[in-house]
Amino acid sequence: MAYENLVVEREDNIGIIALNRPPANPINLAMLEELDAVLTQWEKDKTVRAIIITGAGEKVFSAGFDVKSVGTPDGEKAAVKGREVFKRIERYPKPVIAALNGSALGGGCELAMSCHFRIMANSERVTIGQPEIDLGIVPGWGGTQRLPRLVGKTKAIEMLLLGTRITAPEALSIGLITRMSQPGQAMDDAKKLARILAKKAPIAMQVILDAIIRGLETTTDQGLKIEQEGWRRIEKTKDAKEGIKAFIEKREPVFTGE
């Protein structure tokens, strides 16, 4: 499939998606549809073990929703599609890493927050935040829900009502990002993390991600039931047997996703 709004590549068992609408990589309906198509393809491909989402260029990951489409039929469809695609990323059965080489604002921040990991460059010009209020609008792709779950209610209210944009050190300190990279190194660090994740047991990772995401939406007792369901699923897998055998034999396990 040819992509007009993305650059899609593979490096061994790592899938890489770059948002490609320079210079600010605004997110529109066409980009969301292409992103959804890639996710569908790679979800079925067992050879893809981890995914990185980044922005083409060095200045911006994404400036967010394409405001030029506000009030148009495509804009209305994009509002719905964005919620669907970002929820899909959050619940994706394979680890998804956001490599923030540049600023992630508005919908760009919402996309990053839907990923399981966020690696951000430590630079004064690279910021992250939800500045929608400065345009007289509100986040529409999960910003009001995911931000407080990541950083807490008090900080989220401050950021959302003031439209605050913060750099990597503060984002790391409040739990908004996973790791901080030196300028120009976010993608390299994302690949290093992806290679580590790609060696882990795929089914176990899928079960852990599912238990965390669904568990946070319910009670602890129900979450424990979800965890137990996951345990029953993996205890008879070949990967579980391989992991235990490798531990006993004091060697590196080789997981196949079976």
BELMOVEN-V478281 format. One record per pair of residues at least 6 apart in sequence whose ideal C-beta (glycine too) atoms are under 8 Angstrom apart, sorted by the first residue. I is the first residue (numbers start at 1). J is the second residue. D is the distance in whole Angstrom. If there is no record, write none. Layout:
i;j;d
I;J;D
I;J;D
This chain:
i;j;d
1;37;6
1;41;8
3;20;8
3;34;5
3;38;8
4;30;7
4;34;7
5;19;7
5;20;6
5;21;6
5;28;7
5;30;5
5;31;4
5;34;5
6;17;6
6;18;6
6;19;6
6;20;6
6;31;7
6;34;5
6;35;7
6;38;7
7;17;8
7;18;4
7;20;5
7;56;6
8;15;8
8;16;7
8;17;6
8;18;8
8;38;6
9;15;8
9;16;5
9;18;8
10;16;7
10;48;7
11;191;7
12;195;8
12;198;8
13;47;5
13;48;6
13;49;4
13;50;7
13;198;5
14;48;7
14;49;7
14;50;5
14;51;7
14;52;7
14;191;7
14;194;5
14;195;7
14;198;6
15;38;7
15;42;5
15;48;5
15;50;7
15;51;5
15;52;7
16;51;8
16;52;5
16;54;7
17;35;7
17;38;6
17;51;7
17;52;7
17;53;5
17;54;7
18;53;8
18;54;5
18;55;6
18;56;5
19;25;4
19;27;7
19;31;7
19;53;7
19;54;7
19;55;5
19;56;6
19;61;7
19;62;5
20;56;4
21;28;7
21;31;7
21;56;8
21;66;8
22;56;6
22;57;6
23;57;6
23;59;7
23;60;7
24;60;5
24;62;7
24;63;4
25;55;5
25;56;6
25;57;7
25;60;6
25;61;7
25;62;4
25;63;7
25;108;7
26;62;7
26;63;6
26;64;7
26;65;7
26;66;4
26;67;7
26;68;8
27;62;6
27;64;6
27;65;6
27;66;6
27;78;7
27;82;7
27;107;5
27;108;7
27;111;7
28;65;8
28;66;4
28;69;6
28;74;7
28;78;6
29;69;7
29;74;5
29;75;8
29;77;5
29;78;4
29;81;6
32;78;6
32;81;4
32;82;6
32;85;5
33;81;7
35;85;6
36;81;7
36;84;8
36;85;5
36;88;7
39;51;8
39;85;8
39;88;6
39;89;7
39;92;7
42;48;4
42;51;6
42;94;7
43;92;7
43;93;7
43;94;7
46;202;7
46;257;5
48;94;7
49;94;7
49;194;8
49;197;7
49;198;4
49;199;8
49;200;8
49;202;6
49;257;8
50;94;6
50;95;5
50;96;8
50;97;7
50;193;8
50;194;4
50;195;8
50;197;4
50;198;5
51;92;8
51;94;6
51;95;7
51;96;5
51;97;7
51;194;8
52;96;8
52;97;5
52;98;8
52;99;5
52;187;7
52;190;5
52;191;7
52;194;6
53;89;8
53;96;6
53;97;7
53;98;5
53;99;7
53;111;7
53;115;6
54;61;7
54;98;7
54;99;4
54;100;8
54;101;6
54;186;8
54;187;6
54;190;7
55;61;4
55;62;6
55;100;8
55;101;6
55;102;6
55;108;8
57;101;8
57;102;7
58;101;6
58;102;6
58;184;7
59;102;5
59;103;7
59;125;7
60;102;4
60;103;5
60;108;8
61;98;7
61;99;8
61;100;5
61;101;6
61;102;5
61;103;6
61;104;4
61;108;5
61;112;7
62;104;6
62;105;7
62;107;7
62;108;3
62;111;6
63;103;7
63;105;5
63;106;7
63;108;6
64;105;5
64;106;3
64;107;3
64;108;5
64;109;7
64;110;8
64;132;8
65;78;7
65;79;8
65;82;7
65;106;6
65;107;4
65;140;7
65;141;7
66;75;8
66;78;7
67;135;7
69;75;4
69;78;6
79;140;5
79;141;8
82;107;7
82;110;8
82;140;7
82;141;4
83;140;7
83;141;6
83;142;7
86;110;6
86;111;6
86;114;4
86;141;5
86;142;5
87;114;7
87;142;7
89;96;5
89;111;8
89;114;4
89;115;6
90;114;5
90;115;8
90;116;8
90;146;8
90;213;6
91;209;8
91;210;7
91;213;6
92;116;8
92;209;7
93;205;8
93;206;4
93;209;7
93;210;7
94;202;7
94;205;7
94;206;7
95;116;5
95;117;7
95;194;8
95;197;5
95;205;6
95;209;7
96;114;8
96;115;5
96;116;5
96;117;7
97;115;6
97;116;7
97;117;4
97;118;8
97;119;6
97;190;5
97;193;6
97;194;6
97;197;8
98;104;7
98;111;7
98;112;4
98;115;4
98;117;7
98;118;5
98;119;7
98;190;8
99;119;5
99;186;5
99;187;5
99;189;8
99;190;4
100;112;6
100;118;6
100;119;7
100;120;4
100;121;6
100;126;7
100;128;7
100;177;7
100;186;6
101;121;6
101;126;8
101;184;8
101;186;5
101;187;6
102;121;7
102;125;8
102;126;6
103;125;7
103;126;6
103;127;5
103;128;7
103;165;8
104;111;7
104;112;5
104;120;8
104;127;8
104;128;5
105;127;7
105;128;7
105;129;6
105;130;8
105;131;6
105;165;7
106;130;6
106;131;6
106;132;6
106;139;7
106;143;8
107;139;8
107;140;8
107;141;5
109;128;5
109;129;6
109;130;6
109;143;7
109;147;8
110;130;7
110;139;6
110;141;4
110;142;5
110;143;5
110;146;7
111;141;7
112;118;5
112;128;7
113;142;7
113;143;7
113;146;4
113;147;7
113;150;6
113;176;8
114;142;7
114;146;7
116;209;7
117;178;5
117;179;8
117;190;8
117;193;6
118;176;7
118;177;4
118;178;5
118;179;8
119;177;7
119;178;6
119;179;5
119;180;8
119;181;6
119;186;5
119;189;5
119;190;5
119;193;7
120;126;7
120;128;7
120;168;4
120;171;6
120;172;8
120;177;5
120;179;8
120;180;6
120;181;7
120;186;6
121;168;6
121;180;8
121;181;5
121;182;7
121;183;5
121;184;7
121;185;7
121;186;5
122;167;7
122;168;4
122;169;7
122;180;5
122;181;6
122;182;6
122;183;7
123;167;7
123;168;7
123;183;5
124;167;6
126;167;7
126;168;7
126;183;8
127;165;4
127;166;6
127;167;6
128;165;7
128;166;6
128;167;8
128;168;8
128;171;5
128;176;7
128;177;7
129;159;6
129;163;7
129;164;5
129;165;4
129;166;6
130;139;5
130;143;5
130;147;7
130;159;6
130;160;6
130;163;7
131;163;4
131;164;8
131;165;6
132;138;6
132;139;5
132;143;7
132;163;7
133;160;7
133;161;6
133;162;8
133;163;5
134;163;4
138;144;7
139;147;8
139;160;7
143;160;7
144;156;8
144;160;7
147;156;4
147;159;7
147;160;7
147;176;8
148;155;8
148;156;4
148;157;8
149;216;7
150;156;8
150;175;6
150;176;6
151;159;7
151;174;5
151;175;6
151;176;5
152;174;8
152;175;8
155;174;6
158;164;6
159;166;7
166;174;8
166;176;8
168;177;7
168;180;4
168;181;8
169;180;7
171;177;4
171;180;8
172;179;7
172;180;5
179;189;7
179;193;8
181;188;8
181;189;5
197;205;7
199;255;7
200;255;7
201;234;8
201;237;8
201;239;4
201;240;8
201;243;6
201;253;8
201;255;4
201;257;8
202;239;7
202;255;7
202;257;4
203;233;7
203;234;5
203;237;5
203;239;6
203;257;6
203;258;8
204;234;5
204;239;7
204;240;8
207;230;4
207;231;8
207;233;6
207;234;6
208;230;7
210;226;7
210;230;7
211;223;7
211;226;5
211;227;5
211;230;5
214;223;7
214;226;5
215;222;8
215;223;3
215;226;5
215;227;7
216;223;8
218;226;8
234;240;5
237;258;6
238;256;6
238;258;4
239;253;8
239;255;5
239;256;7
239;257;7
239;258;6
242;253;5
242;254;7
242;255;6
242;256;8
243;253;5
243;255;7
245;253;8
246;252;7
246;253;4
246;254;8
247;253;8
